[in-house]
Amino acid sequence: MNVLIITETYIPTVSGVADSTDSIAHYLVSRGHSVTVIAPAPLSGNTGKPVKGLQVMTTPSIKDPFIAGKPMTLFPFGFSTIWKTTRQHSFDVMHIQEPGSLGISALIVAKIKHIPTVGAAHAMPQQVATFFGPFYRFGLWFAHTWIRMVYVHYDAIMTPTQTMADELTRLGIRVLIYPVSNGIDIQKYSPTTTRHNNKQIMFGYLGRIDADKHLDITVRAMTITDPAVHLVIAGFGKEQEVLISMAKELHVSDRITFIGSLKEPEIIKLYRKLDCFIIPSPVESQSIVTLQAIASGLPVIAADAGALPELVHDGKNGFLVKTDDDEEFAQKMNILAKDAELRKKFGMESRRISLVHDKTKVLRKLEDMYGTICRP
């Protein structure tokens, strides 16, 4: 097959969608398919090393006003690139990762040129609404309306979880929906037997540090955790300085370490140093970092919201906590901090849960989905 992938986010930008796109592209190439990715030009760095069978094209971009470090292409400035690319090459299927500026341009081109489309749904409506701040209710209405307007025009829809598929169905979308996990390289992300120590119990978060992640809850929780608990926050975002100031005001900055953005080898090392993973975000459509954490054999404390309960089974491989309840987060952190055997038991179950998300298995499902809709 000749596959065209349109994405609003691609490497070197740090995000779940960027990782998902890169994984899909490299998997398809490894299977002998030809892949073209069109994405906004990065603000700095490059879109990765050249790979035979994979072509990456970029569109004019500006700095995204909502997400730190992320480029975006304003409508309709990506239209000409997509049009020229589809004129020069015959594509069997077009995979549209997000229904943003480039996604809408791509959908218009696909309809004109009769190219079958797969539309991915990576963001919960509630996540989109958080960027509207005090106008959250309007943001939620906007997200729901946008989904109803756009997703009915795809030939098939890919969601990373059943939770997201159910959300689209609830909104009245009747297009065929295929839940396909983002997947994880279970060989690369694997447990270690040398993690635990007797001095500090290391809890960690990795990812964007933005308002929708609700990381202030973890900082507040540290005020009532056991003194042995230490929190590591890795990543970058608009809320980082706010959280650093909050930690100082609450007198817990000596037990919280901010370590900035990491590259993959450093990410793998971090998981192997942690005792537990924590994710308070209530709007995850899956959470690749949580997939990485459970594959690494970590117990997880997560918000009981979004799709996180598909990865975190309360009392089995971690704990689910009410959204924004810092006291309950602290309580669960203390339980795990004091019980090494429970951490070990939960970690083993996390690894078992992760195995069904083996990247080669789940991406084969996506490949099969392309086959069902691609033109003859």
ABEGO torsion letter per residue (X at the ends): XBBBBBBABBOABBBAAAAAAAAAAAAAAAAGBBBBBBBBBBABEBAEBBBBGBBBBBBBBBBBAABBGBBBBBOAAAAAAAAAAAAABBBABBBBABABAAAAAAAAAAAAAGBBBBBBBABBAAAAAAAAEAAAAAAAAAAAAAAAAAAAABABBBBABAAAAAAAAAAGBABBBBBBBAEBBAAABBBBAAABBAABBBBBBBEBBBAAAGAAAAAAAAAABBAABBBBBBEBEAAAAAAAAAAAAAGAAAABBBAEBBBAAAAAAAAAABABBBBABAABAAGAAAAAAAAAGBBBBBBBBEAAAAABBBGAAEBBBBBGBAAAAAAAAAAAAABAAAAAAAAAAAAAAAAAABAAAAAAAAAAAAAAABBX
